[in-house]
Amino acid sequence: VWPSGTTYITFEDVKVPASNIIGKEGEGFRQIMYNFNHERWSLVCQSNRLARVCFEEAFKYAMKRKTFGKRLIDHQMIRFKLAEMVRQIDATHSWTENVTYQLQTMKKKEQNLKLGGTIALLKAQSSKVFEYCAREAAQIFGGASYV
């Protein structure tokens, strides 16, 4: 994931030739909002994949690490943490697959009318799952999560 620089800019008294206007005049905000659907979908895919990486790495570590004479994975609470992580990841993945199918089968206008709210909620869900999995993976790694 690569961060991008952002800044605040303003345009005052700017004249745009009629041939350069995209869409209808005064509806620029609507165009930007429609573009958010695909941006949000992309973020959903990224965050769900990174949540899965957190799970995978924590699982591999729990299989190797020994505490109190047994593998970390053999402790009930660690198994619960891993199960809860994968439950949330798979549920989000299923929802993502459903929305992806709709994006592929609906016309652009129908997507814009019907999927904006759903994709926004899915983005919130996937980012919460990613945060949860990162936190739980850090708990499983213990001090090793800082190095």
Disulfide bonds with the S-S distance in Angstrom:
none
